[in-house]
Every structure is written in structure tokens, then in C-alpha cells.
Amino acid sequence: MKVKAAIHRDFEISKIDDRLYAAFIEHMGRAIYSGIYEPGHPQADGNGFRRDVAAMVRDLNIPAIRYPGGNFVSAYRWEDGIGPKEDRPVRLDLAWRSRETNQVGINEFAIWANELGIDMMLAVNLGSRGIEEARNFMEYVNHPGGTYWSDLRRSHGVEKPYGVKMWCLGNEMDGPWQIGAKPAREYGRLADETAKALRALTPDAEMIVCGSSNDEMPTYPEWERVVLEECYEHVDHISLHKYFGNSSRDTLNFFGKIEETGRYINTIGGVIDFVKSKKRAKNDVHICFDEWNVWYHRREEDGRRWRTWDWPEAPDLLEETYTFEDALFVGGLLNEFIRRSDRVKIACIAQLVNVIAPIRADKNGKAWRQSIYWPYQMASVYGRGTALRVAVDGPKYDCAVASDVDYLDITAVQGAGCVTIFAINRHLRETLDLRLSLTGFKATLDFHKMIGGHDLMATNGPDAEPIAPVDGTGIGVEDGNVVGALPPLSYHVIRLKV
């Protein structure tokens, strides 16, 4: 099957915010305890963090990470995680019906993030708590000294403030499952007043207000309109969440959900524009897609388990085993974020280790990279720069969630003297013969990596990681065109020197 595509040097979408490749980690399941942190493990460092996991995280080149939740944050007392560890209380986590030991709190997490060169994006509890606790948290984290909370931090051995700039104003506050869920108008007012208080402490902080928990909520997209009408002038981003699955075993419909996500982003972009115009506001609000991933393999099973167990500590929860099909989907979703980088400035894969994560780590055992690790890693490493528009003329298909879906999913990013092409052949059986014209560039092939040739249900594990990038073949540059064959169900990174 032949497919044509074209890019032009001057047809730009947007400068990509590096935080498009951010991540999320929550005090949930084994994400923290026996995930990134396991004192006594053979790979543990002096602070109790696993070096093997840290090495895999470092290779992802993550710019920022959202912490400590998630649903967990809506009943969390951040003060429980500071001071001498032996004095910290054990609490019941109402979100995931487990016990929280508080052995990792803000200072321990900051040590880990700093060693990996990752900026923190901190969430405040606007469920069971409010403005006062949020401002105290920021004072502890960001103020230099000479006040109660900043001097308390210094007494805990942290002389310099962290200078955290990204602050999430609660989590999924529209969700009836959330501790302290609120109607849109009430939440919008609380978010507005909290943002004002936090900005008084850190004027250049970025505020992230909760949008809908997903695009199937009955209040969507009215929730976003009402919330933004209350707080538009004092926030910088509105958060979106969406998880994906293929329980019907319809691969093409699964891939079509990427188009559905584009509609989600367009809809909220329209709401933002409407509220900005209505309020005659001068500031821009962007989208922070701060929870996204494939989540369905164990969702029903875990949904039954966690509601009945007896408050365990760091239980096995949401430990999805990802397939090659999931890797192709994740690559496509990252392509969609690149295409929408004028709207989406921050996106966080949820989560990072063990809990619906690209990295798995056995307790007292090995760590390994799941199939979805690689498209995320390659987009993060090579997808920095300016997104370019790509015109596609080729075969399409229809499915339940979308029509006219291109079999070729392709994006282009220009930066550092290169143009990087991310291309996926979504056809189940047919090779796509690609001819991609380059206008305004004189290009030579730098490298070509691909992930392909696997059964859709193939997985990686602690003893073998067969799903990984290999050197690609059959792609070249001829007379100003990228030409070559893309096998069915394959993911490609084609880097051109320009």
C-alpha cells in the first residue's frame, strides 16, 4: 500500500514544552515502596532508593514528575512525611484502602528527583483540607527561612528551598470516588483562592486546576467551563485525565482512541477560548494532560480486590503487564500530544514504576523495562524541539470511535540540527510504502530505529526484554524524499540531519 506524506520547514505547530514527556508517581500500591524505594535491596543506595530502577528512570530523560497523587492526595497530610522517620505516624490511605508508613515524604522524594535531574510538580490536598494547609506546604518547600515552616524544613536538614514552580490544585475533584469531591462552582472558587494564596508566596509558580477526570464524566465539558469561569485569571493549566483499554480485542478500534483523544483536547481548547473571551482575559491557559496510559488488563480484578482487603502496606495493585499492542498505542498517543503541542504543554504518563508503569520492579528482585517504556523513552529523548505539520495522503479506515483514521500515524519534530520522524504503521497485515517529501530541508539519514515483528500480545519480563528498538532497514533519503517500507504493526524513529 502506497502512502504519501509531506512536511515543510515553515509549517510549524508549536515549540514543544519539554514537560510533554513528564511522569507521575503516587503513594499507591508498590509505586514508592519496593518500587523506587526499598531499603535492604541489593541495589539500594544510602537513602534506600533502588539504583537499578533509578538507572532506567534516568534513561527516560524525564523533565518533571507529579507527586504525591492522585486520589491519595485528597486525604493526605503532608506534615506526616517530614521529620525523624521513627516519629512519623502510620495512616490509613482512604483512596486505596492501604496503610501509609510515611517513610517517604517530600524531603526523601526531593532527594530522589534531584539526583535524577527531575523537577517536582506537587499536588496539594483540596479534598479533606484547603488553603491553609496548601500555603503551609508551599512555605515549607519554597521559602528561604526565617518563618515557622521554612525553619522547620531547615531543622530537617534541608537548608535551601526547593523552588518548586508547578502546583496541582487538588486531583479529580469532579469524581464521586474522591475524598472531598465538590461541585464545579465550589471547587473553582476554592482553586481560585488557593492559587492566589500560593502566588503570594511564589509569584512565578504555575497553577494547574482540575478539569474533568475523563471525557466520559456526565459533567464534561460543562465542568471545565464553570471551573475556569471562577479561576481563569489565576491559573496556567487545566488538567485532563484519560486511560485506555482494548477489552473488545479490536486492535484498530483501540488505535482509533488516539483520534478520540484529539477530539477531547480540541473540545477543552474550545472551552478555554470561550472562557478567555467571555472574561476578556489576557492570560493563556494550556492543557496539562497529567494522567494518561493504557489501563485495562487488571482493572476489573484489582477493582474487586482492593475494596475488600484489610489495609495492607504497599500491596500489589494495578501492576499491568504491557503488550506489544500497548507499545504501539503509547507511541501513537505521544504522536497525538506532539500534534497538539500548541494546546498540551505538560503530559504525565501514569504512573512510572509498578503501578500501570513502563518500569516494573520485583520486591527483593529484578527491575525490567516494559514494552511501553521504549516509545516513551524515544519520544522523550528525540522529540524535543518544534513540532511540524505533516500532511498525509494514504489509506484510511473507520472504527467504532472514529472515522477516516490514517493507517500511517506520523509526526515530525525539528530541533538540534535534525528532523525526527515518528511513524507507526497501524495496518494489521499490509506494508506501507512511504514517500515523505521534505520542503525547505536538505537532509541526510542519521539513524533509523524500529520496534516491530512481535505478536501483538508479546510482553517483556524480568528475564527477557524482547520488545525493544533495533536498527531499522530499508529507509533512505532520495531526491529530497524519505522513502522506504514500513512493515505492518511497526513503530519507527527516523532521524534526519538537516
Secondary structure, 3 states (H helix, E strand, C coil): CEEEEEEECCCEEEECCHHHHEEECCCCCCCCECCCECCCCCCECCCCEEHHHHHHHHHCCCCEEEECCCHHHHHCCHHHHCCCHHHCCCEEECCCCEEECCCCCHHHHHHHHHHCCCEEEEEECCCCCCHHHHHHHHHHHHCCCCCHHHHHHHHCCCCCCCCCCEEEECCCCCCCCCCCCCCHHHHHHHHHHHHHHHHHHCCCCEEEEECCCCCCCCCCCHHHHHHHHHHHHHCCEEEEEEEECCCCCCHHHHHHHHHHHHHHHHHHHHHHHHHHHHHCCCCCCEEEEEEEEECCCCHHHHHHHHCCCCCCECCCCCCCCCEHHHHHHHHHHHHHHHHCCCCEEEEEEECCECCCCCEEECCCCCEEECCCHHHHHHHHHHCCCEEECCEEECCEECCCCCCCEECEEEEEEEECCEEEEEEEECCCCCCEEEEEEEECCCCEEEEEEEEECCCCCCECECCECCCCCEECCCEEEECCEEEEEECCCEEEEEEEEC
